[in-house]
């Protein structure tokens, strides 16, 4: 039998049972759409996180408290806070860095007149802008004297200023952070987000004031530094030696498990995120693949039912000269057509849903989210649907081909 006849016969058979054919391919449609959606979300999340990390700066190093585990991650309230302003001064005196700045975060109520909001407060110092440049819309940034004198001054993010003061210049106005009154000395231009923090919904105050008057602590969450040379790995190693000396840690072998701090850079964060993104994509794809497996089993079951229903037809075909190979080919083609058609619908639905999910995330939740409709996932879907058709169509096709024509013609 010619291939065009095979496809014509298989298509005609499937069109005779439209409802059953559509229900049969539903599992494949869901599976393919799920694979594309999951890959889209995984790749979008990875690109989003990488874009947040990219703003950190390739020439910056960071030191933060750690439990001895070099992969402990970002600062945690459950880890002993061991990084303080003594470490900051030691880093500035070392000559390894052109700028060093400390950072301390908290979230507290902020009040202006009758309006109260729960906002993130960042304590830092006058060198912050040398590490993370930003423009000021009004006023000025923190000065060295503000840090030394524990001044109650604040620089507002653009959204905070608009929420509290509207369009007017708030410099000179007073706001209350917890129970302390602070004078506004500046307002940032719009900055967006960095490492998952909305900088426009943030208030910046002197780190010393934050330690003494807001939190009552003597530590900072982390210290950022811009390296003086071009070798980031050498700078990180020098910083480790410096921190061990400052913290009186005897660690001649450089074992990270003995340190109470963790030194990192943008490169480390990027590598870690890349690994996490790959694992996330594999996990999501594996979950979606279950739908494909279920869809394939559904196709096999329906094809077995079809073999039973068409037993007399198969017997008649064999009686007039159809070979086992031709019968087997016909049922295989039917399975492949079902999965290819289901794959095509799944690709369309998966691509549209992926784009819609990305659009919703960008529009309402994460402006920097990357809308991704992975082309490789589309080609993968086409290949997988063909393989599923072959894999789950072989058994019903072979069963149909091996029917005895005499017994098949007698079948009621």
Phi, psi and omega in degrees: 000135181289155184296323179295327176291321177301311181295322179295315180295316181296318180296317180298319180296319181290324181289336178292335180235065186300312184299315181294322179296317180295318178295326180296319184277356183301319180297321178293318179302311180298317182296311180296316179298320180294319178300313181296317180296315181295318177295322178297314179295317180298313180290324177297318179296318180297316180294322179297313181295319179296324179293327177291319181288328183300333181286352182291330180103129184286344182255020180252146171236155184228142174234132183218163178293151179210162183267013186100348177266117183294352178247028185293340175086202186292166182305138182232142178293346181269356176260137179301127183279105188248357182262130184218186184288341173296321176296321178301313180295321179296321179292321179292326181280346187289331183083001180278345188229147179273337177205139180224134182218145180256158182219137178220131184244151167199169175231124184216166176290138177238130186237136169224117185055242182263000184261130179231130177229150176266109189235160175277133178247132176246124173264127180209196183227186189290344182268003181304316184289342175286335179266322181232082185301141178205149179268149177256132178280318179225152170067213186220171179269183180295145179251161177305323180293329177297321181289315184291326185264007180056045186291145176267074180234154185218145173246125187265145168289159186299319181290323177298314180299317180292320180295321185271326189236359181070223184269356185275160179286117184270001182301129183098341178287162181243136174238163180246123175253115194057247181250004184261138176273133180233142177265130179284124180247350182191163177223130178284152164290167180300131183243335184084213183241155175216123180051051173072014178243130178280103184291339182280345178253036188229148175244134182252130178226167178299137182296327179294319177295320178299314181297310188280315191260333183263313185252333183067045181231171179239013182247172170233159181288318176197165177238134178251144181215142175262126186287149182280329181258208182243352182265101184293323181292321177296319179297320178296320180293319177298321180294324178296315177300317180296315181294322177296321178293316181295324182266006180055047179260122177271100185216066184296336181272356180067035180283117181301334181294341180267352182273151174252026179213169180220127180256133182215173178215178178299322181299317179299315180297319181296316180296317180296316180295322178300318179294314180298318179298319179295317179296318179298316180297317179297317180297311181296320179294324179295320178297315180295328182296337178299322178298321178296320179297315179297318179297320178296318178296322177298318179297318179298317180297315180296321179293325176294319176298319180297321178298317180295316182293331185254025182301314180296321178299318180296317178299319180295318179299316181292327181292331180265011171117359179291134181274166177300322180297319181291320177297315180297318179298321182298314182288327176295317179298320178299316179296316181294319178299319178299312183288324178294318179295317177296321178296319179297314178297319180298320178298315181297311181295316180298318180294316181295314180295321178299316179295318180295317178298316178299318180297317179297317180297316180293319186287322190242339188235304187234094183301333182267007180295139180267119177282115185234125168245094190295120179296322180298327179292327179293314177294322178298320180297317179297317180294316182295319180297322177294317180296318179298317179300316179293312186297316184267357177261345184296313184297310177299324181294317180292323179296319178295320184292334185267002178297139176286124185300323181293313180294326180294321180290334179278349187293134178253000000 
